[in-house]
Amino acid sequence: MSGVVSEGSGKLSVSTEDYLKAIWSVGRGGSASTKEISEHLSVAPASVTNMLGRLQEMGLVRYERYRGASLTERGYREALRLVRKHRLIETFLLEHLGYSWQEVHEEAERLEHAVSDVFTERLAEYLGHPGRDPHGDPIPAPDGTMERQEARPLAETAVGERVRISRVDQSSPEVLEYFGERGLVPGRRLRVTETRRLDGVIAVEDEEGNAHTLGAPLARSMFVEAD
């Protein structure tokens, strides 16, 4: 899907925007179940069901009970508009206001609903139109397109591979702090030294020769590309 990211359809409520972004995030371009949306937003399933019905009436989602929801063309545009704001704000907070990368997500969650599209585009220009946010996620362009990602989870690598961290698929401040303190951030080069298929543990060595052992959840949330 594509289309100009704009506010031409009218200002949506904060709750509506959060639901659209959640469906986009957990659905990854397809359908998102009520359970997935409920867990992502920490909202009761019954409330999710009611909201999805309203969003369908607004023409923002297609919803079938027990089968989940997917975004319409308009819903997709609105979700990508919010994602663009969020990731540009994260970048600004990290690069210019002294925030750490584990702090920027929550702050951007609050600010993304308050800024206009005009502000967003001026911010993008000020930042030099970055292609990725601090966690390595691609920033949607104004027309809703995004850079193609070739990364795969660190959990899928093999012993001896040399890789570069592309992005970290995490919003948990604790996890981001763990990665940040060890320099396991986008751009970092690693060599895979051990893979334990039984429990999913992956051991790597960084450019300075420091060894890091990551459990299965961490290895699945770190995405890498061949170096």
C-alpha positions, 0 to 999 in steps of 0.5 A: 500500500502507498499514499501521501501521509497527511491529515487531510482526513481530519484529526483522529483521537489519540485512542484511534491513532494508537489502535491503528498503529498497534494493528500495523505493528502486530499485524506486520502488513496483514491481520492482527487478532483481538488478543494480539491488539489487547496485549500490545495496548494492555487493554481488555479484549472486550474493549478492543472488540468494541473499538474495532467495530467503531474503527470499521464504521469509520472506514479505517479497518476491516474487521471480522469477529474471531478473525481479527482486523486489518487496515484499510487504505486510509487506515494504513496511511494514518498508521504510517503517518503516526509511525513517521512522527514517532521515529523522527521524534525519537531521532531528535530526542536522542541526537539533540536533547540528550535522551538515551535510546532506552528513554526515547520510545516512551517520550515519543509515544506522548509527543507523536499525537501532539505535533502537526504534519507541518512540524513533522516535515520541518523536523525531518528537514532539520534532521537531514531526512534520516532513513532509520530511527535510533533502534534501526527501524526504517522511517516511513517517507512522506509518501508512506514508502519504507526502506526494504529490510533484509535483516534477520533475527540473530537467533537464525545465524550460524557459528562463524558468521560475521554480521552487523546489527541492523535494528533492535525490535524492542521497546522495553527500557530494561532490554534497551538499557541492557543492549546499550550498556554493552554497545549492542546497538545498530551498526555494531559488528559481531562474530557468532561464536556459539549457537545452542539450538536446545535453549536458543542461546547465542554467543557473539564477540564484538569488534573489541573482542568482548564476549556476549551471551544472549538468551533466546528472547534477546537473540530474537529481538536483535536483527542483523545483516551480513557484514 
